[in-house]
Amino acid sequence: MTKIKKISLVTAIALVGLFLSLAYIAPQNASVQADWTYPSGYNPHGGYVDRLTFIVYPSEDIATALLALQSGEVYSYDERIPHQSVAELEANPAITVSSIPGAIYRQLTMQCSRFPTNITGYRVALSYALDKTLVVANARGGFAQPMDNPIPLPYTFWTYEDQMSEHFYTQDIALANATLDAAHIIDTPDSPHPGWRYYDANEDGNYDVGIDKRGDIAAPDGMAIELWASAGYDPAIQAVTAQVAGMELCGLQGSVVEVDFDALIAGLGTGEYSLGCFSWNINPPGEPFLLYDFFHTAGDNNAFFYRYNNTEFDYNSSMMLAAETRLEARNWAWNACAILMEEMPMIVCYNDEYTHAYRTDIWEGYVPQVGINVMSGQSYTYHQIRLKESAGGPFGCFPTEYVTVLSEGMDFTNTILSSSGYTQTIMGLIYDGLWAVDPLDEDLGIGPNLAYEWTITPTVASGDIEDGLLYTFSLYENITWHDGTPFTSEDVQYSLMNIHPFGTYTSVNVQSVYRVDTPDDYTVEIYSNNPGYMEFTRATQVQILPKHIWEPYEADNFTWSPATPYDMTGTSAYKWVTRVTEQYIILDRNPTWHFAMTQPARTPCPAPPNPLLWVGIAVVVIVIIIIAGVYFFRIRK
């Protein structure tokens, strides 16, 4: 019996040691360095969760992602929920479904230098022929609102929707036909296909071959066009299907073509398309820069998407950027919107709603940002999400992990190359800006982030200084990058002068910034030669990137692909850990974030079951039983 007791004691000690060796050790916590609360009451201090894991479920695998949400394998779905799934999710008491008007809309882009979409009357007729209420019903199940103007409805100060004297929500074939007749698009006697409309430019009753503005390229089959939609994506397919149905009612030929998204984007770049279906969104605070960027002749995105050319529009959108007050900028924006409504280089179908589903059985702290809702690219929820008190919150044992879903993986790890909302969801958790939007303010006011205050001063041309504005930012002291390097004004200077001017989508933002000075480590002076009210947001709403990381790649920072946690060092609430392409991305809490919560002492979470451990335990138990059995029978003999 003595031997059995010894064996049992040794086994127990070994097992206890084994369990302790598998336990986590809680990290040290830094004290909060920045103190700020927004006028709306939103408190930016956060970082409750130790790990954020983003699992990639492709859009064609939505059903699997929602099953994972239902079962509790993931806690939220970082995308708009298909309307067909809303009722089932709402029936689950552990899940909350929230739907609000989003800063996003679906639209039909038309290539304005390609026949026949180069004809204004043709484009306007397509708008009359489209039944937007039908698109809302079929594509979004009612979780959207028909819309005409290109400024989303949540931006109530800027949107032009209520100023319009005429709306295009419902189909009007009579007006479509009248518009086509006025544009000389008729059923000519010599039409190759009687009953279909063709272009009679000379009004001589004869069919004319349309010629592209790009050169002597005849449009295929006269007026027939292809309407491109991302393959397998139902909202886009429903939109172009409804457009084709309306076209056929007024004698226009069109066909729905599902195109791989990458091929669709490539087709835009070459101009080899007539109409493509996309979603556009305007990031908070919602100032309508896209009016200039997408439709002004000099806009980079206009050359890529629309190839639209209207001198009156150019003037109004330029004046919008140059306006010195918010009200003046809004009035010029409305003038520009009125021109777009007359010429229709794009047809807005509807203002989408962000319908999100997320588990609230053990989690709380979701932040419903104006125009964004609780997910879809905003960082506030990820800063604030925490365990309920009933689940041991707000911090719980160590480590806590919040698992969510992305419908697409990251397109680039180089943030200045990416326009993907999914990629920017990750980047926004790693990199900070100089200031941040108040997520709960309907007017989307702004407050501190890397900078705690700033001033705006007009400048007059003298020496190296040009007419324009000077933005002087005071930076929080003692901020560090994730690798421990101090954050200083030189990082801001380098980001604005040496990185963002080469970004695919950020170069237009900083195009008016001609000088950045650093009087000391915590003061930065940004000079712009654009005196407009909107220039502040345009020039300073960029991610600040680490000079010491990017400077060695300065010669090729436009093509560099960061690959390691060191490459991805930032200043924000979470740190890059790892990425497996098209599978998952993992971020860990940054305890030295300047808005970080001070965490109390925490106990280790129980280690998850380990099959190998249990096999080992079983082997030990069996050996003990065998030894005990042998010993017992020997004693009996």
N, C-alpha and C positions, 0 to 999 in steps of 0.2 A: 504493500500500500504506500509505503514511503516513496518508492520510485514513481508511482503514478502521480502522487502529489507534486513531486519535483517536475515531472514532465508537464503537468498541467500548468504549473506556475511559470515555467519557462515559455510555454506556448502563449499564455495570456500576455506576458510582458512583450513578447515578439510582435503579437498582433496589435497591441496598443502602440508600440513604436512604429509599426508599419502605417497605421492610420495617421499618426501625428506627422510622419514624414510626407504624407500626401496632402496635408492641409496647407492652405494658402496663408501667407503672412501679410497682414494689413499694411498699406503704404503710409508714409509720412504725409501729413497734410500741410499745405502752405496757408498762411493767413491771407485774408482778402486784402488786396492792395487798392481797390477802387470802390468808391461808395457813390451810388447813384440810383435813383428811382424815377421813372418817367412820370410826367403829369397825369397820364391815364391810370397810374397805379401799378403798371407793370414793373416788376423788379427783375433786372437782368441777371442777378447773381444766381448761379446754378452749377451744373455739373454734378448731379447726384449719382448718375449711373457710371459704373466703372468701365463698362465695355459696350460699344455699339457694334452690332453685327448686321450688315446689309446682305441679305441673300438675294441673288438674281433669279427671278422667275420670268422668263420671256413673256411678252404680251400674249403670245399664242397659248401660253400655259397658265392663264389667269385662273382657271378652275382649280388647278393644283395649289396655287398660292392661296386662294380663298379657303380651301380645305385645311391648309396649314394654319390659317388664322382661326378657323372654327375649332380646331383641335388644340390650339394653344402652343403649337410649335413656333409660331411667330406672333407678335403682339400688335402689328399694324400693317396696313397695306399702303405703301407710299405712292399712290396713284389714284386717279379717279375710278370709283367702283362702277362696273357695268350695271346699267339700270336693271337688267334682268336678275341681278343677284341681291338687290337691296332688301327685298321683303324677307328672304331667307336669313340674311345677316341680322336684320332687325328683330327677328324672332329668337335670336340667341341672347339670353340675359347677360352674358359675359361680354357682349360686344355693343359698342355704341356706333351708330351711323350718323354722320353730320354732313349736311349739304348747304353750301353758301355760294352766292355768285362769285365766280373766280375772275382774276385778272387775265383771262384767257378766252380766246374765241377761235372758232373754226372758220376758215375762209378759203375761197377759191382764187388762187393766184393766176393772173393772165399775163402772158408774155406779149407786151404791147408793141413789139417790133416785128411780130410774126403774123402773117395773114392767116385767118381773118380777124384774130383778136387785136390787130392793130387798128381796127375800125371802131370808133367810139360808139356808134349806134349799135353795133353788134354786141359789144360788152354790156351796154345798158339794157338791151333786149333780153340778154341772158338773165339779168337780175329780175326783170319783170316775169320771166318764165319760170323762175325758181320758186317753189312753194316752201318757204322757210319753216312754216308751222309743221309741215310734213317731215322735214329733215329733223326738227327737234323731237318729234314723236318717234321716228324710226331710229335715229342715231343715238338719242340720249334718253328716250323714254319719258320725256317731259322734264328731265333734270337740266334744263337750259332755257334761255329766253331768246326769241328771235331778235336779231340786231342788225343794224346797217352800217354804223360808223366804226372806224378802226381804233377807238379808245374804249377800253373795257368799262362796263357799267359801274363797278365798285369805285372807280375814281370819279366820284360825283362832281368834283370841281371842274375836271378837265373834259369829261365826256360830252360829245356833241349830239348824242341821241335825241334828247328832248328839244333840241333847237331845230330839228329837221321839219320842214313843211310837208314832206312827202316821205312815206315809208314803203319798204319793199317786203313786208312780212308775208303777205299772201300773194298767190299767183294771179297775174293779170295778163292773160294771153292776148286780149284785145290791144292793150298798150304795147305789148311785145311786138305784135304784128305791125302796128302803126309806126313804131320806132324803126323796125327793119325796112319798111317801105320807104321811110324818109332817108334812110342810109343807102338806098338803091340796092338792097338785098331782096330780090324778088324771084318769083317763079317765072323765068323767062321762057319764051316759046321754044327756044332751041336748047333748053336744059337737058343735060345728059340723062337726068332722072326726073321726069315730070312729077310735080308734086313737092319737090324739094326746092328750097330757095337757093339762088346763086347771085353772084355779084355782077351788077350791071352798071359799071362805073360811068359809062358814057350815056346812060339812059336812052339807048337806041334799041332796046328790046332784045339784045343779044348777050349771050353768056360771055363773061370776061374771066380770064384766068387771073387770080389774085397773085400779086407779086410782093414778096417780102421786102421790107425796108432794108434788110440785110444784103440784098442783092437780087439777081434774077433767079429766084427760086420759086417755082410755082407751088402753090398749096396743093397737097394731095387731094384728089377727087373734088376739086372746087372748094366748097365750104365745109367739108367734113373735117372734124377735129377729134383728137383723142383726149379724154379726160382722165388724168392720172391720179391714182390713189395708192397709198401704201398697201402692199399685198397683205391680205388677211386682217386688216384693221377696219372693223365694221363701221365706226363713225365716219371715216373718210369715204368708204365705199358707198354708204347710204347717201352721203351728200352729193357725190357725183352722179349716182344713179337717179336721184331726184332731179338733178340738173338736166340730164339727158332726156328724162321723161317730159320735162317742160319744153325742151328744145324741139322735140318731135311734134309737139302740139302746134308749134308755129313754123314748121317746115324746115327746121335746121337739123343737120346730120351730126351725130356725135356717138361715141362709143366709150364705154368704161374700160380702162386698162389698169389692171393691178400690177404695180411695179415694186420690186424690192426697194426698200427705203434708200439704200445707198445709191442704187441706180437712178432713183428719182432725183436725188440731190445732184448726181453727176449730170443728169439731163438739164437741170436748171443752169448749171455752170456753162454748158455749151449752147444753151438757148434752143435745144431741139425739143421743145414742148410747146403746147398752146395753153393748156390749163392744168394746174396741179392743185391738189387739196392738202392744206396744212393747218396746224394750229399755231397761232401767234400769242404771245403773252408780253405784257409790260411789267417789269419788275417794280416793286415799290421803291420810291414813293409815287410812281405813276406819271411822272412828267413825260409827255408824248414825244420823246426824241425820235421814235420810229417814223413819224411823219416826214422828217428830214431824211433819216437814214435810208428809208425804203423807197421814197418817191421823189426826192430831189434829184435832179440830173447828176449832181456831184456826189450823191450818196453811194457809199460802197455797196450796200445791199440792193440798191435800185439796179445797179449794173448786173447784179447776180440774179435777182428774182424777176423784176418787172420790166426794166428797160422803158420806163415811163418818162415822157418828156413834155413838160408843160411850163412855159416861162412864168405864167401867172402863179402857178403853184410854187415854183422855185422861189419867187419873191416873197410870198406869204410865209413859207416855211423858214426861210432865212430870217425874216423879221421876227418870227417866233423865237428863234434862238438869240436874237440880238435885243429883244425887249427887256427893259430895265425893271419892270415890275411883274409880279405874278399875274395880275389881271390883264395887263397888256399882252403877255405871252399867251394867255388863254384865248384872248380875242383873235390873235393872229392864227393860233391853232385851229380855231373854229372856221376862220376864213379858208384855211387850207383843207379842212374836212369838207366844206361845202363844195369845193372844186372836185375833190375825189368822188363825192356823191353824184356829181354831174357827169363824170367821165368813166367811173368804175374800172380802174385798173385792177381792182380786186373786188370780189363779192363776199362780204361778211355774211355768214350763215346764221350764227347764233353766238351769244355770250354763254360760254359753258359754265357749269357749276362744278365746284370741287366737292365731290362726294367721297368722303373718306370713312373707312371702318377701322376701328381700333379697340383693343381689349381694355376694359375698365374694371375687370374683376379684381386685379391686384395693383393696377397702375393708375396714377393720376398725374396732373400737371400739364395736360395737353393745352397748347396755346392756339386759339382760333384767330390767326392773323388776318387782318382785313385783306380780302382779295386772294388769299392763299389757302385758308383753312388750317388744319392742324398738321398737315404733312406737305408733300410736293415742293421740296426745295427750300423750305424755311428752316432755320436753325433753332428757333426759339423753343419749339417743343422738345427737341433733343437736349437742350440746356436744362429744361424744367422737368422732364419726365422723371418720376420717382415712385417708389413703392408706397402704397397706402399704409396707414398706421396699422391696419388690421393684418397686413402682410409683413410687418416688421419695419416699415418705413419711418422716415423718408429715405434712409440710407441702407438699411438692412444689413445683413452679414456681408462679408467681403469674399469674392467680388460679385457684384450684381451685373447682369447682362441684359440689354434690351435688344431684341431681334426684330428686324423689320424687313420689308420686301422692296426691291427695286425691279421695275419692269425691264430695264436695260442695264447692262454693265457700263463701266466708264469708257468713253470713247478715247480719251487722252488722259495721261497723268500730268501733262503740261497744261496748266489751267488756262493759259492765254490762247490755247488753240481750240478750246472746247466751247461749243454753244449748247451742249446737252444739259438739260435740267437735272438729269440723274447724276452726271459728273459734278455739276455745281452744287448739288446737295452735299456731296462729300467735301468738296473744296471749301464750302462755306462753314464747315465744322472745323477745318484745319487753319484757314487763313481769316484774318480780321480785316476790316476796313477802318478808315479814320473815324467814321460815325456809323450809326445804325438807326433803322426805322423803329418807331414805337409801334409794335404790332397790334396794339389794342386801340389806337387812335384812328377814328374814321377819316381824319384829314391827313394821316400818315406823317405826323411830325417826326423830327429826328432828335437824336441825343448822342451822348458820348459812346465811344468804343475804344480805339487806340488813343484818340485825342479826347480831352475832357472839356475843352472850350476852343473857340475860334472867332476870328473877326474877319470882316470883309471890307476892304478899303479900295476906292477908285484910284487908278494910277493915270498919270499924265505923261506922255512921251517925253523922255529926257535921257540922253545917253543910251544905255543898254535897256532902258525901261520903255515899254510901249503903252499906248492907251489901252486901258482894260481894267482888270481887277486883281487885287492881291488878297490871297487867302492865307491868313496866319494861324497855324494850328499849334496848340500847346499839348504835348504828348504826356501821357501818364509816365511817371518814372518807375524804374525797377521792373518793367515788363521784360521778360526774356523769351527768346525763341525756345522751341521744344528741346533743342540740344543744349540749352543753357547759355547761349550767346546773348548778350544784352541787345535789346531792341532800341534803335536810335533813329534820329531824324534822317540819317544817311540811308536807311532802308526805304524810307518814303521817297526820298530824292531819287534813288536808283530805280525804284519801281516805276515812277512816273516818267523818268527820262530815258531809261535804258531797257525796260522790259515791255511795258504796255504799249508804247508806240509801234511795237512789232507784232502785237496780238491780232489775231484774225478778227476779233469782234471788239477789242478794246481800243484799237488804234484811233477809231473815230471819236471816242470819248475824250482822249487827251490831245487831240490835234491842235487845240488852241493854247495848250500849256507850252510856253517857250522857255521858262526858266524856273528852277527850284533852288532856293537857298536854304542853308542850314546854319543859322547864327550860333546854335549850340546843339547839344545832343538831344534836347527835348523841345526844340522849336523848329518848325519848318514853314517856309514861306513859298507859296505856290503862285506864280504869275501866269495870268491868262490874258491874251489879247482880245478876248471876247467879253464885252461888258454886260452881257445879258444875264437876266435873273436865273435862267435855267442852267447857266454854265457851272454854278457851284456843284449841283448834283452830277452833271455830266462829267466834269473833270475830276472830281474827288471821290466818286462812288466806284472805286476799284479796290481789288484785294491788294494789300501791302505784302510784298514778297521779300524773302531774306537776301540781302545783298551778298553775304558771304557764301551762300549756296549757289546763287545764279551767276555771280561774276565770272567764275572760271569757264562758264559756257556762253559768255557774251557773244562770241562769234557765231554761235548757232542756237541761240535761245529760242528761235522760232521753230526749231525742229527737235530740240533736246527732249528726251523722254525720261523724267525722273523715275527711278526704279527702286530706291531703298528708302527706309524710314528717314535716314539722314537727308536724302534729297527732298523729302516731303515735309521738312520741318516748318512749322508755322507758329503762330502766337495764340491760337484760339483754344476753345474748350476741350478739344479732342486731338489725339496724336495718331498719326498713321502707324499701323502695325503691319498689315499684309493685305495682299489682293491676289486672288486667283481669278484670272480673266473669265468673265461671264459666269462666275460661280458665287463669289462672295467678296466683301471688303470688311475689314475689321479695324476699328478705331478704339483707342483706350483713352480714358479720362486724363486730362492734363491738370494735375493738382496745383500747378503754379500759374494757371490762368488768372489774370488780374481781376476777374469777376467770379472766381471760384468760391464755392461755399466751403467754410471750414468744417471738416467732418469730425464727428466724435470718435472715440475709440470704438473699434468694431471687432466682432468675433469672426473667425473664419467660417465660411459656409461648409456644411457637410460635403465631403468629397463625393462626387457622383459614383455610382456603382461601377466597379472595374471587373470585367469578366475574368481577367487573368488573376486578379486578387482572389476572387471567389474560388477559382480552380485551385489556387495555392492553399487557401483555407481548407477546402474539401480534402486535398491531399494530406494536409497536416492532421485533420480530424480522423481520416481513415487510418493513418499511421498510428495515431494515439489509440484508436479503438482496437487495432490489431495487437499493439503492444499490451494494452490492458487485457484483451482477451487471452493472449498467450500467458501473461502473468497470472491471470485469474485461474486459468485451467491448471497451470503448474502448481498453484497454491492448493487447489482441490486434490490434485494427485498426491 
